[in-house]
Amino acid sequence: MSPNVVRAALVLLLAPAVAGAAPAGEPRQPAHLQLLWSPDPAAAGGADSMEFDLFGDTEQQKEASIDPALAGRIETRRTMLQTHQILGLSTLALMTTSMVLGQLNYSDVYGAGGGRTGDYLVAHRVATYSSAGAFLATATFSIFAPVPFEKDPGFDTATAHKIAVIGATAGMLAQVGLGFATARAADAGNARDLKRYAQIHQAIGYSTVGLMAIATSVWIF
Amino acid sequence: MRIPSIRCAAVVLLASFSFSASAQGAATAKWSGKGTVEYVLTHKLHQVVGTSSEPEVVLVIDDAGLKVMARAKVTSFKSGNGNRDAHALEAIDAANHPLVVVKGVAPGFKPPATPGVVKVPVKAEVELKGVSIPREIEVTLDFKSPDRAEATFSFPESLEAHKVERPSLMMIKVEDALEIRGKLALEKK
């Protein structure tokens, strides 16, 4: 008996059982019939086809896991933190400049061989004000960035970054307070206090830049 | 008389086909497994390893060969730095594409009759950020017993191929190429 006769016989045999099994208007495709007709996997869509889902998820289940609102918050956070990163590096550069100019100013005004010219005074002031502004802007972009994903608790580089930044913030605020105190001492013509404040200002300045450098570099680890 | 004889022959044939079909069904083995999957990402200043211990995997071995599908929630990958992980999720648009999925086939694959290690070239498709990329992955299957095996694999992947904007650190972008590797313990169901 040829295969064609067998196939024809099978169709004849199965036709009455298949008829009426499917609702009107829907294709009649009983699974076992397909198996009988297509035992070769290559003929049934190809053995190397990727059109399968072994987990059997429905489209509804797939769509349920998508959160468009979260996508918006992620996008906002990404933009804000990228800006934060650029501003942070700029702030570090400005603070380093302030530190160098501050040292030059200190050496000029209080140093043993200083010319007492005051040549670096304005440049140092401009650099420090710019640093403070950039520092504030950098912090704003971080503080107000949405947090779309819950972070695992524990110490990580972000924690180290925050600790260093809190230290740098304290240093910046101390410098502002010290600035007022120093100005009063200068107004009063108190040279001894003036030098002492300048020394404290110098120490805090170096520490603040150091903490800012730590805050920036911890991301490498 | 001719039609009934054809019907008889057909019935016999149908019965034999049905048996053959059920035998094929019996030959279909479904495996599932758990283990770890990692990505290794390289930046000029350091290297990052993100690990997920929540991958799901299903393997079907039948007469056609092997089919495998594995997936992991992208939120399940941890690199030891919560902030970096959050950044990674942003980069791969986790809100719209919460799963990384790998599908693969190895047509004609037959498990070994005795315990042993088999290297299986798998024609696969890796889906990340909703973008599927074909990949050839060599999976090492170590059949410990007829119903227990261990799968290990490692393959290179590209971020940009999946339209992932490479994150940057200190204004330096991470390398495009990353390594995906994993180890899974499989059990026949």
Interface residues (C-beta under 8 A of the other chain):
Chain A: M1 V5 V6 A9 L10 L12 L13 L14 H32 L35 L36 P39 P41 A47 D48 S49 M50 F52 D53 L54 F55 S65 I66 D67 P68 A69 L70 A71 R73 I74 E75 R77 R78 L81 Q85 I86 L89 V147 P148 F149 K151 D152 G154 D156 T157 A158 H161 T216 W219 I220 F221
Chain B: I6 R7 A9 A10 V11 L13 L14 F17 S18 S20 A21 Q24 L45 H46 E56 V58 L59 V60 D63 A64 G65 K67 V68 M69 R71 T75 K78 G80 N81 G82 N83 R84 D85 A86 H87 L89 E90 A91 D93 A94 A95 N96 H97 P98 L99 K103 V105 P107 G108 K123 E125 S132 S168 L169 M170 M171
